[in-house]
Amino acid sequence: MATQQTGEAAEARAERILEVFAEAFGELLAADPAAFRVKFRKMAASAFAFYRGTACLFYADAAEDDGPGGESVRKGPFLDERTGRVWIHGDLHAENFGTYMDANGRLVFNVNDFDEAFVGPFTWDVKRFAASVALLGYGKALSDEQISGLVRTYAGAYRERIRALAGGGEQSGDGTPPALTLDTAHGPVLAALRSARTNTRFGLLETMTEIRDWERRFAPGGGAVALEEDVRSEVLEAFDAYIATLPGATRFRSDAYRVKDVVGRRGVGIGSAGLPSYNILLEGHSDALENDLVIYMKQAQTPAVSRHITDPAIHGYFRHEGHRTVISQRALQAHADPWLGWTELRGAGQLVAEVSPYALDLDWSDLDDLDDITRVVGDLGRATATMHAAADDESGHSLVPFSTERAIDEAIGEDEEGFAQMLTDFAHDYGTRTRHDHQIFVDLFRNGRIPGLQD
């Protein structure tokens, strides 16, 4: 396992962190240093918060650990020409799971936030998750043995679901893998689904809008920013182009496209610092004010993992980062948001989707019982496998022209114990490294050593 770094080793790691930050954040940080001060303050709060905000550092390390890759595949344990190039989430940690309303109107608990999705080694997803379990477990004062048990639960659940899917089992009525829903979930996951079910679009509208002159408009404050007329016109032009990228059933709902209001947004998530974002208020499907709809448009980012995947066929598949994010989410998430689409604004790719009242992240702060944590980790292992299995030759995209679940099943089947041990060892080693990196980062930040952020 990693040990506490001192002296020259700590300084070398500090320089490496600054190098990776400069590559990943440089342009955005220079454009909006205030947003990155907020982002970095949040990252300073805990090792896990730091981990959430530094996928760029994780993949720089992963690429080094797995050795140099060719144009088509990364080398490493359980990786070959197929398992090294599957659709992956790209930022798979324990807090990137939650509820959403799918295109069929069903509440589902699954992976969310696909901003970092790309095509790469499946092991990078499961390793990133395993390390997040170690960090969460350490924060809850779990022993190393207990953390090992959690990682093995995740590895076992992932492996069993992959095996079942590869063998043609565990299919729901419409031929898709089983989902965690109000009918199938248990424990904390079921509690999250039930909590999401109590939310309403009207309740969301009440928090973001007000009635002025007999019409609903965005309320001032709360992160909303009034737009200059030229900016508003550009956003509306981009919105018109976005409509053509929607699925057919949504695209033909022309009654829902009347724009009532547009505002800019501040205070987006820890991973979106410096990225322009807008909210658009739509008429909805009737004149009733409670049926109005809010969608967001935000500049899509370059995924951290893409810097370490060199295959030109993968990079050339996407028109821009907004297109990549949407195509990736549609591949990885069954029955994705019907309002999910892309557009361009000022030459930059944009992600567009509904601001949904039914999107609720799993709250780990109340998860303290080891049995509950174990049950949740097992559910997340099955959800990860289902996500990986969804995005293959049957997903409608040519980048992964083979059965993902069969390829992964064959790779893990050659050494099931080795797979679990690999994730366990990695979780402990990288969890320790991240805690050390977090302290180095805090010292860099508080001492004004991050270029562009000096007060």
N, C-alpha and C positions, 0 to 999 in steps of 0.2 A: 504494500500500500504506500501511497504518497506520504511523505513526512513534511513537517513544517519547514518551509524554505527560509533561509537566512542569508544575509550578506550578498554575495555575487549572484547566487541562484535566484533570490527574490528580485534583485534588480534586473536580471536578464528576463525574468517572467514579466516584470512591469513593462519593460521595453517591448516585449512581444504583444502584450495587451494593447499598448498604445498603437503599435503597428497595425493590428487587426482593426481597432476602432477607427483609425484613419482611413483604412480602405472601405470599411462598411458604412461609416457615418459621415465621412468627411464633407461631402457636398451638402447634405441636409443640415449638418451641424453648422456649417458656415452660413447657410441661408436663414437659420432660425436657432441661434444659440440659446435663447430663453427657453424654448421647448425642450432642448436637451438638458438644460439645468434641472427642469422639472423631472424629466425621465431619469436622470442620474440620481437625483435625490430619492426617488422611489426605489431605484436599484440598490442604493446604499442601505436601505432599511433591513435587508436580510440577505443571506446567501442565496435563498430560493428566488427572491426578487431579482437579484443580480443574474442568476441563471436564466430566468425568464427573458431578460433583456439582452442576452448575449449569445443568441444562436450562432452569430458570426464567429465567436471564439470557439464554441463547441465544434463547429465543422472544420475550422482551421486545425484544431487538434485531431479530430477524427481522420481527416485526410492524411495527416502526418502519421498517425498510428497505423492506418491501413496501407500505407505505402503509396507510391505513385501509381496512378491509374491510366489506362489507355483511353482512347477516345470513346469507347463503348462501355467500360465497366471499371469499377473499383475492385481491387483485390482485398481479401481479408477472409476471416472465418465465415463459413456458410454463404460465401458470395461466389457467383459464377456469372456467365454471360447473361443469364436471365435474372437471377435474384439480385444482381448488382444494378439493374435498371428497371425498377418498378415504380409506379406512382407512390410517392411517400408524402406524408403530411408536412414534414420539414421542421416542425416545432412541437413535437409530441412530448408534452410534459403533463403532469397530473392535473393541472388547472386548466388545460385546454379541452375539457370535456364538459358537456352541459346539455340542456334541453333545446329543442327547436320544433316548430310546426312544419311538417313536411308538405310536399305538394299535394298529398292526398288528404290533408287536414288532420293527420295523426300527430300527437305529441310523441317525440322520440328523444331518447337520451343517447348521445353519441359524441364523436369527436367534433369539435368546432374550430373556428378561426383558421382558415386555410391560406392566410397571407403568404406563408413560407413554402407552400406545396410545390413539388417539382418531381422529376424522375431521377431516382438514385437507388442506393443500396437499402434494402428493407431493414438491415441491421442497424442503420443509423437512427431510424425511428424508434426501434425497441430499446436501443442503448440510451437514447436521450430520455425516454420515459423512465427506464430503470434508475438512472442517476437522479432524476427528480424525486423518485420514491425515497432514495437514500437521504436526500436533503430534507424532504418533509419529515421522514422518520426521525432524523437527527433533531429537527426543530421541535419534535414532540417527545424528545428524550427517550426514544426507543433504543434498545440495545442493538449492537451489531448483529446478533443472532436473530432478533426480531425483524430487523431490516432485511436480512438474508431470506427469511421466511416469506416476507412480502414480495420480494423480487422473484422468488421461486414460484409463488402463487401466480404472479403475472405471467411468467414464462410458461408455466403449465397450462394456464387458461388459454393463452395465445396458441400454444402448440396443439391443444386438443381441438380448438375451434378450426384451426387451419386444416388439421387432419380430417375433421368431419366434412368440411366444405370441399376438400379435395376428393373425398370419396363419394360426393353427391348427396350426403346426408344434410340434416339441419336446414331444410329449405322451407320457407313460408309458402302460403297459398299461391302467391304470384311469382314464385320461382326465385325470389331474392332471399339472402340470408336472414335469419331471424333478427329482429330488432328489439331493443330494450324500450318497451312501451308501458302504458298504464296496466296492460293485461299481463305482461311478462316480467316486469321488474320487481325487485324486492328491496327492503332495507332503505339505506340512504338515497339510492338512485330512485326508488319509487317515491320517496318523500320529495325529492327535487321535482319530479314530474307532476306530483299533485300540487306543489306550490306554484309551478308554472301555469297549471291549469286554472288557478284562481285569478290570474291576470287577464286583462281585457285590452283591446285596442283603444277603447274609450278611456280607460284609466291611463294609458300611455299618452294619449292626446292631452289629457288634463294636465300632465306634468310638463308638456312642451309647448302648448299652444293656448290661445285665448280667443274669445269671440269679440271682434271689433267691426262695427258697422254691419252687423248681421252676417258676418262671414268669419270663418276660422282663419287665424293667422298665427305664425310663430310668436311666442311671447318673448319680450326682450330679456336679456340677462341669461344666466344659467349656461353660459358658454356660447350662446347664439351671437353672431356678428352680422350686422347689417352690411349689405353689399353695395358697392358702387354700381351704377346702371350698366356700365360696359362689362363688368365682371358678371353681373346677373345675366346679361344677354349671352355671354359665352357659355355659362353653365346651362342655360336653357337650350342652346344649340347642341351642346354635348348630350343633353337629355333626349332630344329628338333622335339623335343617332343611336343612343342606347336602346330605344324601343325596338329597333330592327334586330337586336341580338337576343331578345326574349324568346322563350319557348312559345310554340304556336298558340297554346290555350291562353296564355297571358297576353301575347302580342295582339290578339284580336279583340281584347277588351278595351276598345277605344274610348268607352265612356269613362274609364278610370284615369285618363292621361291629362286631364285639365289641371294645370299647375296653379295652385292658389298662392304659394309663397315660397321663397328661397332664402336661406341664410347660410353664412359660413359657420364653421364650428371650431371651437377651441377645446382643449382638454381631452383629446382622444387617448387611446390606450398606451401602455408602456412601450409597445412595439411600433407605434406609429408617429413618434415625435418628428415634427418638422414636415409632415405630409399634409398638404391642403385637403380639407374635407368640407362637404356641404350637405345640408339637409333640404329636402324638397317635399313640400306638402301637396298631396294630390287629392282630387275630388272624391275618389272612391267610387263605389258602384251605384250610388244613388245621391239625391240631393240632401239626404239626412246628414247632419253635421257629425254624428257619431261614427259614420262610415269612412271618414277621411283616412288617408294613408300617408305615412311618412317613409320616405326612402332616403338613403344616404349615398353620396358619391364621394369617393376618396381616391387620392392618387395611390396607385399600387406601388409597392416597393420591390426592389430586386431581392429575391430570396437568397438567404445566406448560403444555402447548400449549392446554389447554381454556380458559385465561384469555384467550386471544386469538382464540377462535372464538365468535361471538355467536349463531349460528343456534339458536333455541330448539328446533327439531325434533331437533337432534343432542343437546343437553343433556337434553331430555325423554325421549329414547329409553331411558335407563338408570335403573334403580331406585336404584342407589347405586354407589359406586366399585368395590365388589367385583364387582357385576354387569357394570359397564363393562369391567373388566380381563378377565374371563372371556370375554365376548362378543367383545371385540376379539381376544383370543388365538385363539379358535376360528375367527374370520374370517381371521386373518393366517397361521395355522400349520396346514398340512394334517395331519390325523390327530393332533390335540393329545392331551396326556396324558389318559387315560381317567378319572383321578381329579380332573380340573380342575373346580371348581365354586365356588359362592359361598354366603354366608350373612350374617347380621347378628349382631352382638354389641354390646350396650349402645348400640343405635341406629346403629352404624357398620358400613358394608359391609366384608365380609371376603373375601379371596381364599384358596381352599383348594386344595392340590395335593399330589402325592407329593414327598417328599424322595427324589430318585432318585439311585442310584449311577452312573447313566449320563450325568448332566449334567456336562459338562466344558467349561469355557471355553477358547477358543483362547489359548495362551500365546505372547504376542508377545515375551517376554524372550529367547527362543532364536532368534528370527527376525532374522537379521542379513544374510544374503545377499540382495542386491537382486533376483536372479532368483526366489528363494523368496517374497519379499515381494510381488513383482509378480504371481506366480501366485495367491497368496492373495487379494490385492486384486481380481483378476479374478473369482475364485470368489465373493467377497462381493458384487460387483456383480450377478452372475447371481442370487445368493440374494435380494438386495434386490428385483430385478425380479419374481422368482417370488412373493415375499411380497405385493407390491403387486397382482399379477395374481390371486392367490387370493381376494382380498377384494372381490368385486363382486356383480353381480346373481345370480351362481350360488352365492354363499356362504350363502344362506338368510336374509339380513338386508336389510331394506328401506331402510336408510340410504343405500346406494350402488346405486341401481337402474339401473346401466348397466355396460358392459364396461370395467373400469378399464384393462386393457392396451391396448385400442383407443383410448381417450381419450388416454392418455399417448403412445402411438405416434404419433398424429396431431399432438400438440403438439410433440414432439421432432422429428418428421419435417420440420417446416417450417424448422428451423434446427439441424441436427445439430452442426455445428461450434460454433454459438453455445451449445448446451447444454454441450458439453465445456469451452468457454472460460469460461462462467459458473461452473462448478464449480471450475475451476482458479483463477480470480481470487478466488473466495470463499474457497477453502481457504487461500490465502496471506494474504489480508486478515484473515480471522477468526482464523487461527492466530496471527498477530502480535498482534491485539487481545487474544486470550486469554492470551498470555504476559505482556502488560502488565497485564491484569486480575489475573492470578495474583499478580504482585508487589504490586499494590495491595491485594489481599485479604490476603496475608500480613502486610503492614504494618498493615492494619485489625485483624486478629486479634491479632497480637503486642502491639499497643499498646492493647488493650482497648476498641476503638471499636465492636465489634459488640454492640448492646444485648442484655442478658440473659446474656452469656457472660463478663462480667468476673469474674475470680477474686477 
